[in-house]
Amino acid sequence: MGADRRPDPVQHVINDIWRGKLKADHPSSSEIVHRIDDFEALMLAMLLHDVGKGGDRGQLEDGAIAARRACDRLGLDPRRTEFVVWLVRNHLALSDYAQKRDVSDPATVRAFTKLVGDPERLRTLLILTVADIRAVGPGVWNAWKGNLIRDLYQRTEGVFRGEDVTHADPLDDYPGLVARARADGAAAEAVTVEDSEEEDRAATRVAVAARDRPGLFVDLADALAAAGADVVGARVATAPDGTALDVFELQDGGGAPYGQAEPRRLTRLIEGLETAARGGVPTAPPPVAPPNPRRAAFDVRPTAMVDLDESPTAAVVEVSGADRPGLLADLARAFAIHRLSIRSAHIAGFGERAVDSFYVTDAAGRKPKPGPKLEALRADLETVLDFTERGGHRVSAPVRASLRDVSEVGRRGGAQEPVSRAPEPR
């Protein structure tokens, strides 16, 4: 390593968590980091976690191979080597499961628990994940992501303690809102968050409850786009009685919490969402945004994948591409055109890139079957993602944290197996 090389920003974040400098932002991580048995393995994984970027086999596979070679050359004992290799190969897993999977589903928690294997891996992976996301740049880490990651961590930790995994009902968090919706047909409100880790919030949380119906999510997304609200996070859930709950994290065009500068805009948005939820007058589409020169500087192929193995009751559709005004509404409209219902949605952003997952069923509530219809859906979603701004610029941005990055799209054959000590390509 050259003398002029700057330390990895992830290293700075881990050190700050260890020293308690980030306790106000990350109280849980600041306590958990001191329960890690092998701190040296964490730091070595931190140094190696991105070495596979740009490799022919994909970031995670090439990173794991490179990590094993590095550990062998350093003379690490086999147990520590396996731990470091596992961390490198799975350093995106906690973020991926938390932000792109239905954590309220016990099957998701069990799958993640099986992947992790033991509490020490869970603790170490948490610190590496928090540091990795926070080190990307200003605004990439936020309270929304922190809540999702902390929720999955706590549910997984409970499994290791022998607790039963139960289905968490998101509607339980909004009893008053849900009661109003059941009485009036729909209800929306800006949510006051009382959480020690969310004091410095970067977005406004808005919740909408309504009787589920075809096109509900499209109408809500259209209302948000027309109001100039950027969706930086979202969760959608549907109760057995047909009550849908949609929770959005919203910013204005300047990246500030929506309505912070103009509270009346937030009041009008709440009214508009209630009208849309009841199937009121369709909202006019938002104006096309002017070309963004920063986005035009990159050109990464948008991707859409359909996973029929992840959930026994729904197809999981993952999309990744550059964020833009109206993207969520356009994606939702594509599902509606294909007569698919969005049972659960998991919306996340990494800088200017949107990374979204949707659990979808057919019109009868059944899991879609493989075939040309799903292939047509995937193609239509990629068309939506491959939006061209005025002036001929494609909207695109660099890839960020995803368990299956763009270099691996189309080559996923199933669950990833641990990196073995079998002979490796060189």
C-alpha positions as CSV (number, residue, x, y, z in Angstrom):
1,M,0.0,0.0,0.0
2,G,1.5,3.3,-1.1
3,A,2.3,5.9,1.6
4,D,0.0,8.4,-0.1
5,R,-3.0,6.1,0.0
6,R,-5.9,7.5,2.0
7,P,-7.7,5.2,4.5
8,D,-10.9,3.7,3.3
9,P,-13.9,5.9,4.4
10,V,-15.5,2.7,5.7
11,Q,-12.6,2.3,8.1
12,H,-13.2,5.8,9.4
13,V,-16.8,5.0,10.1
14,I,-16.0,1.7,11.9
15,N,-13.4,3.5,14.0
16,D,-15.9,6.3,14.8
17,I,-18.6,3.7,15.8
18,W,-16.0,1.9,18.0
19,R,-15.0,5.2,19.8
20,G,-18.6,6.2,20.3
21,K,-18.4,9.3,18.1
22,L,-21.5,8.2,16.2
23,K,-23.5,7.1,19.3
24,A,-26.2,9.8,18.7
25,D,-26.8,8.4,15.1
26,H,-26.1,4.7,15.8
27,P,-26.7,3.9,19.5
28,S,-27.3,0.2,18.8
29,S,-24.3,-0.3,16.6
30,S,-22.1,1.7,19.1
31,E,-23.0,-0.9,21.7
32,I,-23.0,-4.0,19.5
33,V,-19.5,-3.3,18.1
34,H,-18.0,-4.0,21.5
35,R,-19.5,-7.5,21.5
36,I,-17.7,-8.6,18.4
37,D,-15.1,-11.3,19.2
38,D,-12.9,-10.9,16.1
39,F,-12.5,-7.2,15.4
40,E,-9.5,-7.9,13.2
41,A,-11.6,-10.1,10.9
42,L,-14.1,-7.2,10.6
43,M,-11.3,-4.7,9.6
44,L,-9.8,-7.2,7.1
45,A,-13.2,-7.7,5.5
46,M,-13.6,-4.0,5.4
47,L,-10.4,-3.6,3.5
48,L,-11.3,-6.4,1.0
49,H,-15.1,-6.0,0.7
50,D,-15.0,-4.1,-2.6
51,V,-12.0,-5.8,-4.4
52,G,-14.3,-7.8,-6.6
53,K,-15.9,-4.8,-8.4
54,G,-15.6,-5.1,-12.1
55,G,-14.7,-8.8,-12.1
56,D,-16.0,-11.2,-14.7
57,R,-17.8,-13.4,-12.1
58,G,-19.5,-10.5,-10.4
59,Q,-18.4,-8.4,-7.4
60,L,-19.3,-10.9,-4.7
61,E,-17.8,-14.0,-6.3
62,D,-14.6,-12.3,-7.4
63,G,-14.4,-10.5,-4.1
64,A,-14.6,-13.8,-2.2
65,I,-11.9,-15.4,-4.3
66,A,-9.6,-12.5,-3.8
67,A,-10.3,-12.4,-0.1
68,R,-9.3,-16.1,0.3
69,R,-6.1,-15.5,-1.6
70,A,-5.3,-12.5,0.6
71,C,-6.0,-14.4,3.8
72,D,-3.9,-17.4,2.6
73,R,-0.9,-15.1,1.9
74,L,-1.3,-13.5,5.3
75,G,-1.1,-16.9,6.9
76,L,-4.5,-16.6,8.7
77,D,-5.8,-19.7,10.3
78,P,-8.6,-21.5,8.4
79,R,-11.4,-20.5,10.7
80,R,-10.6,-16.8,10.5
81,T,-10.1,-17.1,6.7
82,E,-13.6,-18.6,6.3
83,F,-15.1,-15.8,8.4
84,V,-13.4,-13.1,6.3
85,V,-14.4,-14.7,3.0
86,W,-18.0,-15.1,4.2
87,L,-18.1,-11.4,5.2
88,V,-16.8,-10.3,1.8
89,R,-19.2,-12.5,-0.1
90,N,-22.2,-11.5,2.0
91,H,-21.4,-7.9,2.9
92,L,-24.5,-6.7,1.0
93,A,-26.9,-9.3,2.4
94,L,-28.2,-7.5,5.4
95,S,-28.9,-4.3,3.4
96,D,-30.4,-6.4,0.6
97,Y,-32.8,-8.4,2.8
98,A,-33.8,-5.4,4.9
99,Q,-34.6,-3.1,2.1
100,K,-35.8,-5.4,-0.7
101,R,-37.6,-8.2,1.2
102,D,-40.7,-8.5,3.4
103,V,-39.1,-8.6,6.8
104,S,-42.6,-9.0,8.4
105,D,-42.7,-12.5,6.7
106,P,-41.3,-15.2,9.0
107,A,-39.9,-17.0,5.8
108,T,-37.7,-14.0,5.1
109,V,-36.3,-13.9,8.7
110,R,-35.7,-17.7,8.6
111,A,-33.9,-17.5,5.2
112,F,-31.7,-14.7,6.5
113,T,-31.0,-16.5,9.7
114,K,-29.9,-19.6,7.8
115,L,-27.6,-17.5,5.6
116,V,-26.0,-15.8,8.6
117,G,-25.6,-18.9,10.8
118,D,-24.6,-17.5,14.1
119,P,-24.7,-14.4,16.3
120,E,-21.1,-13.4,15.8
121,R,-21.6,-13.2,12.0
122,L,-24.7,-11.2,12.5
123,R,-23.0,-8.6,14.8
124,T,-20.0,-8.3,12.5
125,L,-22.2,-8.0,9.4
126,L,-24.3,-5.3,11.0
127,I,-21.3,-3.0,11.7
128,L,-19.8,-3.6,8.2
129,T,-23.2,-2.8,6.6
130,V,-23.8,0.4,8.5
131,A,-20.3,1.6,7.8
132,D,-20.4,0.7,4.1
133,I,-23.7,2.5,3.5
134,R,-22.8,5.5,5.6
135,A,-19.4,5.9,3.8
136,V,-21.0,6.1,0.3
137,G,-21.7,9.8,0.7
138,P,-24.0,12.4,2.3
139,G,-27.7,11.5,2.4
140,V,-27.3,7.8,1.4
141,W,-27.7,6.6,5.0
142,N,-30.9,7.7,6.6
143,A,-33.2,6.8,9.4
144,W,-35.5,4.8,7.1
145,K,-32.7,2.5,6.1
146,G,-31.6,2.3,9.8
147,N,-35.0,1.3,10.9
148,L,-35.2,-1.5,8.3
149,I,-31.8,-2.9,9.1
150,R,-32.3,-2.7,12.8
151,D,-35.7,-4.5,12.5
152,L,-34.2,-7.4,10.6
153,Y,-31.2,-7.5,13.0
154,Q,-33.4,-7.7,16.1
155,R,-35.7,-10.4,14.6
156,T,-32.8,-12.5,13.5
157,E,-31.1,-12.1,16.9
158,G,-34.4,-13.3,18.5
159,V,-34.2,-16.5,16.4
160,F,-30.7,-17.2,17.7
161,R,-32.1,-16.8,21.2
162,G,-34.7,-19.4,20.5
163,E,-37.7,-17.1,20.0
164,D,-40.5,-18.0,17.7
165,V,-40.7,-16.1,14.4
166,T,-44.1,-14.6,14.1
167,H,-45.7,-12.6,11.3
168,A,-45.4,-8.9,12.1
169,D,-48.5,-6.9,11.1
170,P,-47.5,-3.4,9.9
171,L,-51.0,-2.2,10.5
172,D,-50.5,-2.6,14.2
173,D,-48.2,0.5,14.1
174,Y,-51.0,2.7,12.8
175,P,-54.2,1.7,14.7
176,G,-55.8,5.2,14.6
177,L,-55.2,5.6,10.9
178,V,-56.5,2.1,10.0
179,A,-59.6,2.7,12.1
180,R,-60.3,5.9,10.2
181,A,-59.8,4.2,6.9
182,R,-62.2,1.4,7.7
183,A,-64.8,3.9,8.7
184,D,-64.3,6.5,6.0
185,G,-62.9,4.4,3.1
186,A,-59.4,6.0,3.2
187,A,-57.2,8.0,5.5
188,A,-53.8,9.6,5.2
189,E,-51.5,11.5,7.7
190,A,-48.0,12.8,8.2
191,V,-46.5,10.5,10.9
192,T,-44.6,11.9,13.9
193,V,-41.7,9.7,14.5
194,E,-40.5,9.3,18.1
195,D,-37.3,7.4,17.9
196,S,-33.9,8.2,19.3
197,E,-32.2,7.2,16.1
198,E,-34.5,9.4,13.9
199,E,-34.1,12.8,15.5
200,D,-32.3,14.2,12.4
201,R,-34.7,13.1,9.8
202,A,-34.0,13.6,6.1
203,A,-37.5,12.8,4.9
204,T,-41.2,13.2,5.8
205,R,-43.1,10.0,6.6
206,V,-46.6,9.8,5.2
207,A,-48.9,6.9,5.8
208,V,-52.1,6.0,3.8
209,A,-54.6,3.3,4.7
210,A,-57.5,2.3,2.4
211,R,-59.5,-0.6,1.1
212,D,-57.3,-2.4,-1.4
213,R,-58.4,-2.3,-5.0
214,P,-56.8,-2.7,-8.4
215,G,-54.9,0.5,-9.3
216,L,-54.7,1.8,-5.7
217,F,-50.9,2.0,-5.7
218,V,-50.8,3.6,-9.1
219,D,-53.2,6.3,-8.0
220,L,-51.2,7.0,-4.9
221,A,-47.9,7.1,-6.8
222,D,-49.5,9.5,-9.4
223,A,-50.6,11.8,-6.6
224,L,-47.1,11.9,-5.1
225,A,-45.5,12.6,-8.4
226,A,-48.0,15.3,-9.3
227,A,-47.3,17.0,-5.9
228,G,-43.5,17.0,-6.6
229,A,-42.8,14.5,-3.8
230,D,-39.7,12.3,-4.3
231,V,-40.2,8.8,-2.8
232,V,-36.9,7.8,-1.1
233,G,-38.4,4.9,0.8
234,A,-41.7,3.0,0.9
235,R,-43.4,0.0,2.4
236,V,-46.7,-1.4,1.3
237,A,-48.6,-4.1,3.1
238,T,-52.1,-5.6,2.8
239,A,-54.0,-7.1,5.7
240,P,-56.1,-10.3,5.4
241,D,-59.3,-8.2,5.5
242,G,-58.2,-6.3,2.4
243,T,-57.0,-3.1,4.2
244,A,-53.9,-1.7,2.5
245,L,-51.3,0.3,4.3
246,D,-48.8,2.4,2.3
247,V,-46.0,4.2,4.1
248,F,-43.8,6.7,2.2
249,E,-40.6,8.6,3.0
250,L,-40.8,11.8,1.0
251,Q,-38.4,14.6,0.1
252,D,-39.0,17.7,-2.0
253,G,-37.0,18.5,-5.2
254,G,-34.2,20.0,-3.1
255,G,-33.6,16.9,-1.0
256,A,-35.3,18.3,2.1
257,P,-38.1,16.7,4.0
258,Y,-41.3,17.2,2.0
259,G,-43.4,20.1,3.4
260,Q,-40.7,21.3,5.8
261,A,-40.2,24.6,3.9
262,E,-43.9,24.9,2.9
263,P,-46.2,23.1,5.3
264,R,-49.2,23.9,3.1
265,R,-47.8,21.6,0.4
266,L,-47.9,18.7,2.9
267,T,-51.5,19.5,3.8
268,R,-52.5,19.5,0.2
269,L,-50.7,16.3,-0.4
270,I,-52.5,14.5,2.5
271,E,-55.8,15.7,1.0
272,G,-54.8,14.6,-2.5
273,L,-53.7,11.1,-1.2
274,E,-57.0,10.6,0.5
275,T,-58.9,11.5,-2.6
276,A,-56.7,9.2,-4.7
277,A,-57.1,6.4,-2.3
278,R,-60.9,6.6,-2.6
279,G,-60.6,6.5,-6.4
280,G,-61.2,10.2,-6.9
281,V,-60.4,12.3,-9.9
282,P,-57.2,11.0,-11.6
283,T,-54.2,13.2,-11.0
284,A,-52.5,14.9,-14.0
285,P,-49.1,13.5,-14.7
286,P,-46.1,15.6,-13.5
287,P,-44.2,17.7,-16.1
288,V,-41.2,16.1,-17.6
289,A,-38.1,17.2,-15.7
290,P,-35.3,19.0,-17.6
291,P,-32.1,17.0,-18.4
292,N,-29.9,16.3,-15.4
293,P,-26.2,16.7,-16.5
294,R,-25.0,14.6,-13.5
295,R,-27.2,11.7,-14.5
296,A,-26.2,12.1,-18.2
297,A,-22.6,11.5,-17.2
298,F,-23.3,7.8,-16.5
299,D,-24.8,5.0,-18.6
300,V,-25.6,1.8,-16.7
301,R,-28.1,-0.6,-18.1
302,P,-31.4,-0.7,-16.2
303,T,-32.3,-4.1,-15.0
304,A,-35.5,-6.0,-14.0
305,M,-35.5,-9.5,-12.5
306,V,-38.4,-11.9,-11.6
307,D,-37.7,-14.3,-8.8
308,L,-40.2,-17.2,-8.4
309,D,-38.3,-19.0,-5.7
310,E,-38.1,-16.3,-2.9
311,S,-41.7,-16.4,-1.8
312,P,-44.2,-19.3,-1.9
313,T,-47.2,-17.0,-2.5
314,A,-45.9,-14.3,-4.8
315,A,-43.4,-13.4,-7.5
316,V,-40.7,-11.1,-6.3
317,V,-39.8,-8.5,-9.0
318,E,-36.6,-6.5,-8.5
319,V,-35.9,-3.4,-10.5
320,S,-32.8,-1.2,-10.5
321,G,-32.2,2.0,-12.4
322,A,-31.8,5.8,-12.2
323,D,-34.3,7.5,-10.1
324,R,-36.5,10.2,-11.6
325,P,-39.8,12.0,-10.9
326,G,-42.7,9.7,-11.6
327,L,-40.7,6.5,-11.8
328,L,-42.6,4.8,-9.1
329,A,-45.9,5.6,-10.7
330,D,-44.7,4.4,-14.1
331,L,-43.5,1.1,-12.6
332,A,-46.8,0.6,-10.7
333,R,-48.7,1.3,-14.0
334,A,-46.7,-1.4,-15.8
335,F,-47.8,-3.9,-13.1
336,A,-51.4,-2.8,-13.5
337,I,-51.3,-3.1,-17.3
338,H,-50.2,-6.8,-16.8
339,R,-53.1,-7.3,-14.3
340,L,-50.8,-7.9,-11.4
341,S,-51.5,-6.8,-7.8
342,I,-48.7,-5.3,-5.7
343,R,-49.0,-7.2,-2.3
344,S,-45.9,-5.7,-0.9
345,A,-43.4,-3.0,-2.1
346,H,-40.0,-2.2,-0.9
347,I,-38.6,1.1,-2.2
348,A,-35.0,2.2,-1.6
349,G,-32.6,4.7,-3.1
350,F,-28.9,4.9,-3.2
351,G,-27.9,8.4,-4.3
352,E,-29.6,8.8,-7.6
353,R,-30.3,5.2,-8.2
354,A,-33.6,3.5,-7.3
355,V,-33.5,-0.1,-6.1
356,D,-37.0,-1.4,-5.7
357,S,-38.7,-4.8,-5.0
358,F,-42.3,-5.7,-5.5
359,Y,-44.2,-8.9,-4.3
360,V,-46.9,-9.4,-6.9
361,T,-49.8,-11.8,-7.4
362,D,-52.3,-12.3,-10.2
363,A,-55.8,-10.9,-10.2
364,A,-57.0,-13.9,-8.3
365,G,-54.4,-13.4,-5.6
366,R,-52.2,-16.4,-6.7
367,K,-48.5,-16.6,-7.4
368,P,-47.9,-15.9,-11.2
369,K,-46.5,-18.8,-13.2
370,P,-43.4,-18.7,-15.3
371,G,-43.8,-18.1,-18.9
372,P,-44.0,-15.4,-21.6
373,K,-46.3,-13.1,-19.6
374,L,-43.6,-12.6,-17.0
375,E,-41.0,-12.1,-19.6
376,A,-43.2,-9.4,-21.2
377,L,-43.5,-7.8,-17.8
378,R,-39.8,-7.8,-17.3
379,A,-39.2,-6.2,-20.7
380,D,-41.9,-3.5,-20.1
381,L,-40.3,-2.7,-16.7
382,E,-36.9,-2.3,-18.3
383,T,-38.5,0.0,-20.9
384,V,-39.8,2.2,-18.1
385,L,-36.4,2.2,-16.4
386,D,-34.7,3.1,-19.6
387,F,-36.4,6.5,-19.7
388,T,-34.9,9.1,-22.0
389,E,-34.9,12.7,-20.9
390,R,-35.4,15.6,-23.2
391,G,-32.2,16.2,-25.1
392,G,-31.6,12.5,-25.7
393,H,-29.9,11.8,-22.3
394,R,-30.7,8.4,-20.7
395,V,-31.4,8.7,-17.0
396,S,-28.9,6.4,-15.3
397,A,-26.5,6.3,-12.4
398,P,-23.9,4.1,-10.8
399,V,-24.9,0.8,-9.3
400,R,-25.0,0.7,-5.5
401,A,-25.6,-1.9,-2.9
402,S,-27.5,-4.9,-4.2
403,L,-26.9,-8.5,-3.5
404,R,-27.1,-9.1,-7.2
405,D,-25.3,-6.3,-9.0
406,V,-25.6,-5.5,-12.7
407,S,-22.5,-7.5,-13.5
408,E,-24.3,-10.6,-12.2
409,V,-27.8,-10.1,-13.9
410,G,-28.8,-13.0,-16.0
411,R,-26.3,-15.4,-14.4
412,R,-28.1,-16.2,-11.2
413,G,-28.9,-19.9,-10.9
414,G,-30.1,-20.2,-7.4
415,A,-28.9,-19.6,-3.8
416,Q,-25.2,-18.8,-3.5
417,E,-23.1,-21.5,-1.9
418,P,-20.3,-20.8,0.5
419,V,-16.9,-20.3,-1.1
420,S,-15.1,-23.6,-0.9
421,R,-11.5,-24.4,-0.9
422,A,-11.8,-26.1,-4.2
423,P,-9.3,-25.1,-6.9
424,E,-10.2,-21.6,-8.2
425,P,-9.8,-20.0,-11.6
426,R,-6.7,-17.8,-11.7
